[in-house]
Amino acid sequence: MNEPRPAPAMRDAVDFAVVGDNILDIADFAIEKYEFTSGTTLSDEARDEALELVRDALWEMVKAFRSRRKEWRKKLFDSADEVVRAYAEKA
């Protein structure tokens, strides 16, 4: 009988260092868009605070995404197990 292989390593589909850079870019863009559309300029202090709030909100979304990704990975393995068992029972 074949020795069981360890579960394959799942590569990250997302580079979270890049996501972090993108989050700061998105936050900057949102602030600039607000300033442009409102015709106002935020103070440096307000800009820094808004940047931090946007960054925190977007990182919460990233955390939720990572959690869902883990759930989906588990579903992939569970589904594969079910298919193999169903096949083996028919064979």
N, C-alpha and C positions, 0 to 999 in steps of 0.2 A: 504494500500500500504506500502511496506517496506521502511524504512528510508534509504537513500543512505549512503553507507559506504565511509569513506575516502579512497583515493587511497592507496594501500599497500606500505609500506616502502620497498624500494629496498635496499637489502644489498650490500655493496661494494664487488665486486668480486676480488678486488685487495687491498692489504694492502700497502698503499703508504709509510709507515715507512719501510717496508721490501724492497720496490722498491728503496728507498733512499739508504739503505745499499747495495743493489745489484749494484746500479749505481757506488758507490765508488769501489766495488770489480771489476766491469767491467773495470773501468778506470785504476785501478792498474794493472789488467791483461794486458790491451792494452799497457800500458807503458812498463811493463816487457817483453811482446812479442816483442815490437819494439826494446828494448835494446838487447834482445837475437838474434833476426834475423838480426839486423844491426851490431851487434858486438860492439856497443857503449854504454856508460853509460851516462845518462842525469845527469846534475848537480842537486843538491837539488832544486835550484830555477827553473830550466827548468821543473823538474818533478812536482813541485807544480803548475806551470802555466799550464802545459799540463793536469794535474788532474782537475784543475778548468775548463778548456775549454771543456774537455770531459764531466764533470759533467753537465755543462750548456747545452751542445748539447743534452745530454740524457734527461735532465729535460724538454727541449722543446718538445721532442718526447712524454714524459709522459703527458704534458699538452695537446698536440694534441689528444692523446688517450682518455683522460678524456672528451674532447669536443665531440669526436666521440661517446663515451659511452653515453653521455647525448642525443645525436641525436638518437641513437639506442633505448634508453629507451622510448623516445617520440614515435618512430615508433612502438614499441611494444604496447603501450597504444592506439595509433591511429588505428592500425590493429585490436586490440581486439574490439574497439568501432565499427568499420566497420562491423565486423563479427556479433556482437550482433544486430546492426541495420538491417542488411540484414536478419538475422534470424527472428527478430520481424516483419519485413514487410511481410514475407512469412507466418507467423503464423496467 
